[in-house]
Amino acid sequence: MSRKSTSPRNKTVTLSDDELVRYRENLLTLSGPTTVSDIENRTIHQDTFEILDWLPREFVDVLFLDPPYNLTKAFGMIEFEQRSLEEYAEWVESWFTKLIPTLKSTASVYVCGDWRSSAAIHWVLLKTDLIIRNRITWQREKGRGARHNWKNNSEDIWFCTLSDDYTFNVDAVKLLRSVAAPYTDSNGNPKDWISTNSGNYRLTHPSNIWTDLTVPFWSMPENTPHPTQKPEKLLSKVVLASSDPDDLIFDPFLGSGTSSVVAKKLGRRYVGIELNLEYCCVAEKRLEVAEVDAAIQGYAQGVFWERNTSQEQQAARSGQKVQGATSEVRLFGERDEA
């Protein structure tokens, strides 16, 4: 496998020929019906559509789905062809219905899509017994400009549950924001914010608009060659909100392994399926690194930070607490909302 020389500042995860051989030995291939103990904390190198009927029933706490969007795009040696909205919906439905039996009754489901595919995904979800809770829109922060259209730099994530009995840890996914207008009460005390050595902050409830994410790029240690990689911070929000420690996160379109890596860093179990060999091996390398480095860019000291926050970057690098910016600020978090 040919390797291009890169800048010393380029932290993209790559594989040497020896690593490709070594990590390939870690991969799992199914030959028939399996059990949870056989597949948990493993990367399955296989075609998801060929093994859906072999998966255990009711073993998934969080199902994270990031399927190919409805556009022509190459994923390594595999290319997805754009099709009509109706055909795309039929394709999604053909495998999505087979995943529902894998869910626990308390499970949550997150399905990613862009503007071309989101409507079809919504239509498929409406035909199931799932309860659609929300549609999250997240800002990709980058995208090509267009002369005759709006620049496309957002994507959707449909949030569903199988029942009304589900996990949502709202306090685990609050966002620490800097306070632009630090109002005080009549006695001069901060109103719902805290003054710290590193600035003024308040802890805010998570919304369905995510503007604090950074798409992985070459100078970030989580970056991989995968063309549509999701940020670890995005998966962290999903995992922390909708699961508890030791719960199982399942990703049938694993790509370069972000969902499994985040699950491992946050003390959850995982199962991932991916057809592309190189992406599987990249996932295994990232999982190995996660054993000694559990840092997640944008998430430090138990809270999510605004994008490009220097204090967060310093905390993530040094492992030191940002004075007063976490536990003290929690006292000033927003009141519970409907």
C-alpha positions as CSV (number, residue, x, y, z in Angstrom):
1,M,0.0,0.0,0.0
2,S,1.6,3.3,-1.1
3,R,2.0,6.0,1.5
4,K,2.3,9.7,0.8
5,S,4.6,11.8,2.9
6,T,2.8,14.3,5.2
7,S,3.6,17.4,7.2
8,P,4.8,16.8,10.8
9,R,1.7,18.7,11.9
10,N,-0.6,16.3,10.1
11,K,-2.1,14.1,12.7
12,T,-4.4,12.0,10.4
13,V,-4.6,8.4,11.4
14,T,-2.8,6.3,8.8
15,L,-1.7,2.7,8.6
16,S,1.6,1.2,7.7
17,D,1.6,-2.1,5.8
18,D,2.6,-3.9,9.0
19,E,-0.2,-2.3,10.9
20,L,-2.7,-3.2,8.2
21,V,-1.7,-6.9,8.7
22,R,-1.7,-6.7,12.5
23,Y,-5.1,-4.9,12.9
24,R,-6.7,-7.2,10.4
25,E,-6.2,-10.1,12.8
26,N,-8.4,-8.3,15.3
27,L,-11.4,-8.2,13.0
28,L,-14.4,-10.5,13.3
29,T,-16.3,-12.3,10.5
30,L,-19.6,-14.0,11.2
31,S,-20.6,-17.3,9.6
32,G,-24.0,-17.6,11.2
33,P,-26.2,-16.6,14.1
34,T,-24.2,-15.1,17.0
35,T,-24.5,-14.1,20.6
36,V,-23.8,-10.7,22.3
37,S,-20.7,-12.1,24.0
38,D,-19.3,-13.1,20.7
39,I,-19.6,-9.6,19.1
40,E,-19.4,-7.0,21.9
41,N,-16.4,-4.7,21.8
42,R,-15.5,-6.0,18.3
43,T,-15.3,-4.6,14.8
44,I,-17.0,-6.9,12.3
45,H,-15.5,-6.8,8.8
46,Q,-18.4,-7.8,6.7
47,D,-21.3,-6.6,4.6
48,T,-24.0,-5.4,7.0
49,F,-26.8,-6.4,4.7
50,E,-25.6,-10.0,4.6
51,I,-25.5,-10.6,8.4
52,L,-28.5,-8.6,9.7
53,D,-30.5,-11.8,10.3
54,W,-27.6,-13.3,12.3
55,L,-27.5,-10.6,14.9
56,P,-28.9,-11.2,18.5
57,R,-32.3,-9.8,19.5
58,E,-32.8,-7.0,22.0
59,F,-29.1,-6.3,22.7
60,V,-28.8,-2.7,21.7
61,D,-29.1,0.4,24.0
62,V,-28.2,3.0,21.3
63,L,-28.4,2.4,17.6
64,F,-26.4,5.0,15.7
65,L,-26.9,5.0,11.9
66,D,-24.8,7.0,9.5
67,P,-25.6,5.3,6.2
68,P,-24.5,6.6,2.8
69,Y,-26.4,9.8,1.9
70,N,-28.4,10.0,-1.3
71,L,-25.6,11.1,-3.5
72,T,-22.9,9.5,-5.6
73,K,-19.8,9.1,-3.5
74,A,-16.9,6.7,-3.1
75,F,-16.1,5.2,0.2
76,G,-12.7,3.6,-0.4
77,M,-13.2,1.1,-3.1
78,I,-17.0,1.1,-2.6
79,E,-19.2,3.7,-4.5
80,F,-22.8,4.6,-3.6
81,E,-25.0,5.8,-6.5
82,Q,-27.5,8.6,-6.1
83,R,-31.1,7.5,-6.8
84,S,-34.6,8.9,-6.7
85,L,-36.1,9.8,-3.3
86,E,-38.5,6.9,-3.5
87,E,-35.7,4.5,-4.4
88,Y,-33.6,5.8,-1.6
89,A,-36.5,5.4,0.9
90,E,-37.0,1.8,-0.3
91,W,-33.3,1.1,0.2
92,V,-33.3,2.5,3.7
93,E,-36.5,0.6,4.6
94,S,-35.0,-2.7,3.3
95,W,-32.4,-2.9,6.0
96,F,-33.8,-0.5,8.7
97,T,-36.7,-2.8,9.6
98,K,-34.3,-5.7,10.2
99,L,-32.5,-3.6,12.8
100,I,-35.5,-3.0,15.0
101,P,-35.5,-6.5,16.5
102,T,-32.0,-5.8,17.8
103,L,-33.2,-3.0,20.0
104,K,-34.0,-3.2,23.7
105,S,-37.4,-1.8,24.7
106,T,-35.6,1.1,26.3
107,A,-33.3,1.8,23.3
108,S,-32.7,5.1,21.5
109,V,-32.0,5.4,17.7
110,Y,-30.1,8.2,15.9
111,V,-30.2,8.4,12.1
112,C,-28.0,10.8,10.2
113,G,-28.9,12.4,6.9
114,D,-28.4,15.4,4.7
115,W,-31.0,17.5,2.9
116,R,-31.1,15.0,0.1
117,S,-31.8,12.0,2.3
118,S,-33.5,13.4,5.4
119,A,-37.0,13.4,4.0
120,A,-36.8,9.8,2.9
121,I,-35.4,8.8,6.3
122,H,-38.3,10.6,8.0
123,W,-40.8,8.8,5.8
124,V,-39.3,5.4,6.7
125,L,-39.3,6.2,10.4
126,L,-43.0,7.2,10.3
127,K,-43.8,3.7,9.0
128,T,-42.2,2.0,12.0
129,D,-43.3,1.7,15.6
130,L,-40.5,4.1,16.7
131,I,-41.4,7.3,18.4
132,I,-39.8,10.3,16.7
133,R,-38.6,12.6,19.4
134,N,-36.7,15.3,17.6
135,R,-34.7,16.3,14.5
136,I,-31.2,17.6,15.4
137,T,-29.5,19.9,12.9
138,W,-25.8,20.3,13.3
139,Q,-23.5,22.8,11.6
140,R,-20.6,21.3,9.6
141,E,-18.8,24.7,9.8
142,K,-17.3,24.2,6.3
143,G,-18.6,23.6,2.8
144,R,-18.1,24.8,-0.7
145,G,-19.6,28.1,-1.7
146,A,-22.2,28.2,-4.4
147,R,-22.9,31.0,-6.9
148,H,-26.6,30.1,-7.4
149,N,-27.6,28.4,-4.2
150,W,-27.1,28.5,-0.4
151,K,-23.9,26.9,0.8
152,N,-24.7,23.5,2.2
153,N,-23.1,23.2,5.7
154,S,-25.6,21.4,7.9
155,E,-26.9,17.9,8.4
156,D,-29.7,16.3,10.3
157,I,-29.9,13.5,12.9
158,W,-33.3,12.0,13.6
159,F,-33.7,11.0,17.3
160,C,-36.2,8.2,18.1
161,T,-37.0,5.8,20.9
162,L,-38.7,2.5,20.9
163,S,-40.9,3.4,23.9
164,D,-41.6,6.1,26.4
165,D,-39.1,4.3,28.8
166,Y,-35.8,5.5,27.6
167,T,-32.5,7.1,28.9
168,F,-31.8,10.8,28.5
169,N,-29.1,12.2,30.7
170,V,-29.7,15.9,30.2
171,D,-27.1,17.0,32.8
172,A,-24.4,15.1,31.0
173,V,-24.8,17.0,27.7
174,K,-25.1,20.6,28.8
175,L,-23.0,23.2,27.0
176,L,-20.7,25.6,28.8
177,R,-21.0,29.0,27.2
178,S,-19.2,32.2,27.8
179,V,-21.4,35.0,29.1
180,A,-21.4,38.1,26.8
181,A,-23.7,40.1,29.0
182,P,-23.1,39.2,32.7
183,Y,-26.3,40.5,34.4
184,T,-26.4,40.7,38.2
185,D,-29.2,41.0,40.7
186,S,-29.9,44.0,42.9
187,N,-27.1,42.9,45.3
188,G,-24.6,42.6,42.5
189,N,-24.5,38.8,42.4
190,P,-24.3,36.9,39.1
191,K,-27.7,35.8,37.7
192,D,-27.4,32.2,36.4
193,W,-23.6,32.5,35.7
194,I,-20.4,32.2,37.5
195,S,-17.2,34.3,37.4
196,T,-14.0,32.2,37.2
197,N,-10.3,32.9,36.7
198,S,-10.7,31.9,33.0
199,G,-13.8,33.9,32.3
200,N,-17.6,34.2,32.9
201,Y,-19.7,31.1,32.1
202,R,-23.1,29.6,32.3
203,L,-24.2,26.0,31.7
204,T,-27.0,25.8,29.2
205,H,-29.5,23.1,28.3
206,P,-28.7,21.1,25.0
207,S,-30.9,22.1,22.1
208,N,-31.6,20.5,18.7
209,I,-29.3,23.0,17.0
210,W,-25.6,22.0,17.4
211,T,-23.2,24.8,16.4
212,D,-20.2,23.8,18.6
213,L,-18.9,20.9,16.4
214,T,-15.7,20.9,14.3
215,V,-15.5,18.5,11.4
216,P,-12.2,16.5,11.8
217,F,-9.4,17.8,9.7
218,W,-5.7,17.1,9.2
219,S,-4.3,18.6,12.4
220,M,-6.8,16.8,14.7
221,P,-5.7,13.4,16.1
222,E,-9.1,12.0,15.5
223,N,-8.9,12.7,11.7
224,T,-8.9,9.7,9.4
225,P,-9.0,9.2,5.6
226,H,-12.8,8.5,5.7
227,P,-14.6,11.1,3.5
228,T,-17.6,11.6,5.8
229,Q,-16.2,11.1,9.3
230,K,-18.4,12.4,12.1
231,P,-16.7,14.3,15.0
232,E,-16.0,12.4,18.3
233,K,-17.7,15.3,20.0
234,L,-20.9,14.6,18.1
235,L,-20.9,11.0,19.1
236,S,-20.1,12.0,22.7
237,K,-23.4,13.9,22.9
238,V,-25.3,11.0,21.6
239,V,-23.6,8.4,23.8
240,L,-23.7,10.5,27.0
241,A,-27.3,11.6,26.6
242,S,-28.9,8.2,25.6
243,S,-26.8,5.6,27.5
244,D,-25.4,4.8,30.9
245,P,-22.0,3.2,31.6
246,D,-21.7,-0.4,30.2
247,D,-24.6,0.1,27.8
248,L,-24.0,-1.1,24.3
249,I,-23.7,1.2,21.2
250,F,-24.3,-0.4,17.8
251,D,-23.2,1.1,14.5
252,P,-23.9,-1.0,11.4
253,F,-22.1,1.6,9.2
254,L,-19.0,2.0,11.3
255,G,-16.7,3.8,8.8
256,S,-13.5,4.6,10.5
257,G,-14.8,3.7,14.0
258,T,-15.8,7.0,15.7
259,S,-18.9,5.5,17.5
260,S,-16.9,2.6,18.8
261,V,-14.0,4.8,19.9
262,V,-16.2,7.2,21.7
263,A,-18.1,4.4,23.4
264,K,-14.8,2.9,24.7
265,K,-13.6,6.3,25.9
266,L,-16.9,6.9,27.8
267,G,-17.1,3.4,29.4
268,R,-19.7,1.8,27.1
269,R,-19.6,-1.4,25.1
270,Y,-19.8,-1.3,21.3
271,V,-20.3,-3.3,18.2
272,G,-19.5,-1.9,14.7
273,I,-19.8,-3.3,11.2
274,E,-17.8,-2.1,8.3
275,L,-17.2,-3.5,4.8
276,N,-14.1,-1.5,3.9
277,L,-11.0,-3.3,5.3
278,E,-8.8,-0.2,5.6
279,Y,-11.5,1.7,7.6
280,C,-11.9,-1.4,9.9
281,C,-8.2,-1.4,10.6
282,V,-8.1,2.4,11.2
283,A,-10.9,1.8,13.7
284,E,-8.9,-0.8,15.5
285,K,-5.9,1.5,15.6
286,R,-8.0,4.3,17.1
287,L,-9.5,1.8,19.7
288,E,-6.0,0.8,20.7
289,V,-5.0,4.5,21.2
290,A,-8.2,5.1,23.2
291,E,-6.9,2.6,25.8
292,V,-4.2,5.2,26.8
293,D,-5.8,8.5,25.7
294,A,-9.5,9.0,26.4
295,A,-9.5,12.7,25.5
296,I,-12.3,14.0,23.3
297,Q,-11.8,17.4,21.6
298,G,-14.5,19.8,22.7
299,Y,-15.4,17.8,25.8
300,A,-13.4,18.3,29.0
301,Q,-14.0,18.2,32.8
302,G,-17.4,16.7,32.3
303,V,-18.9,19.4,30.1
304,F,-19.1,20.4,26.4
305,W,-17.3,23.6,25.4
306,E,-18.1,26.1,22.7
307,R,-16.2,25.6,19.5
308,N,-12.7,27.1,19.4
309,T,-12.6,27.6,23.2
310,S,-8.9,28.0,24.2
311,Q,-9.6,27.0,27.8
312,E,-11.1,23.7,26.7
313,Q,-8.1,23.0,24.5
314,Q,-5.7,23.7,27.3
315,A,-7.7,21.5,29.7
316,A,-7.8,18.7,27.2
317,R,-4.0,18.8,26.6
318,S,-3.0,19.1,30.2
319,G,-5.7,17.2,32.0
320,Q,-5.9,20.1,34.5
321,K,-9.1,21.6,35.8
322,V,-10.2,24.9,34.4
323,Q,-10.6,26.9,37.7
324,G,-14.3,27.1,38.6
325,A,-15.6,26.3,35.2
326,T,-17.2,23.0,35.8
327,S,-18.6,21.9,39.2
328,E,-19.2,25.5,40.3
329,V,-20.9,26.4,37.1
330,R,-23.3,23.5,37.4
331,L,-24.9,25.3,40.3
332,F,-26.1,27.9,37.9
333,G,-27.4,25.6,35.2
334,E,-30.7,26.3,33.6
335,R,-33.8,25.0,35.2
336,D,-35.4,21.9,33.8
337,E,-37.4,22.6,30.6
338,A,-40.2,20.6,28.9
